[in-house]
Amino acid sequence: MDELDLLKKDWSKQQGNYPKLTYDQIYKMIWKRSNSIVKWIFYISIIELLAATILNIVFSGDKYWEDIEKYNLEGTITILYVVSYIITFYFIFRFYRNYKRISTTDDASKLMNNILRTRKTVKYYITYVLISTGITVVGISVYMILNHSNTSADDISKYSFEAIDWVKFIGASALVLTVFLGLIWLFYRLLYGILLKKLHKNYKELKKLEM
Amino acid sequence: MEKELEHQFVSNLERDQNIVHKICRIYTNDQASHNDLFQEVTIQLWKAYPKFRGDSKFSTWMYRVALNTAITLYRKKKRGIQTQDYDTVHFRIKVEEYDDETEQRLSLMYNAVKELNDIDKALVFLYLEDKNYKEISETMGISEVNARVKMNRVKTKLKKILNP
């Protein structure tokens, strides 16, 4: 086929027209995989913060703040917000540091250390989210129960609980809370689990090379 | 030990990088995907490198691993949404000595190759690289007879694309 021969001739003429990468550029590519995974962990943490902030603004309209003022909780709530944002920002900063560190690493054993560190940071982060959510939910429930009875219920006798009702009530609340936290945990397992698994695979490959 | 392996690998790849660039040119349509594929091939080569025993030439081994990577990646992409813009400018660099008519024939031909499927592209690539059927069969992991038959089919396909 003439066309194919023409193409072949042209193909061999193109030899000199390809990009030329340097030794260093190729060397860096070997490490890039972990780099992009850690980059995604960093991005996801930022997206998460943005989503949480937007949800917060959407759901906490004027009514929400009126209620808070009614119960004299402005101070406590503000402090809680500030603390939670500081902690979240701290984690984002850690994710960013991990990302930067991995993208500049050119040594296998250091890279392995960094991968381990990133995995740990993610685990700490998930633990923090679970514990803080748990405490907040329990705190709000306890506060509501304590306040409800002496502010808005007019017919207290109707609501008076026997000891057994209290046990039932607390049991049910604990169950709901567990399911709720379980769902959050599952969500994070899915979100970060895939990335962490890939990182771990990369780590194992590096370790094999090390031996 | 590992440092030495790394150095060996990177030097080899630096020397023979043209092979990977050429494969990228056959399988991708723009500079960004060219770079992505180059990087992916580099990672796959590096992963497979400890298994490279040196009983074939580094470049021969590279053809096999790099083509496999390109083919696998191309398959994965196909399952998703496929967007293609034919950027012939990137794909073919003009060589001054041709007249307009030859230029045009070449351009049509390069576009025709782009329309082939992943396996056929690999065959054409090896053919353009002036590999004989024995080498093609070894690289692709098929028999020599099969390689011949396949190559003939590809030629027919190309003809059909050029003269529909």
Interface residues (C-beta under 8 A of the other chain):
Chain A: M1 E3 L4 L6 L7 K8 D10 W11 S12 K13 Q14 Q15 N17 Y18 P19 K20 L21 T22 Y23 I26 Y27 M29 I30 K32 R33 A108 E205 K208 L209 E210
Chain B: E2 L5 E6 F9 V10 S11 L13 E14 Q17 N18 H21 K22 R25 F38 Q39 T42 I43 W46 K47 P50 R92 I93 V95 Y98 T102 R105 L106 M109 Y110 V113 V124 Y127 L128 E129 D130 K155 L158 K159 L162
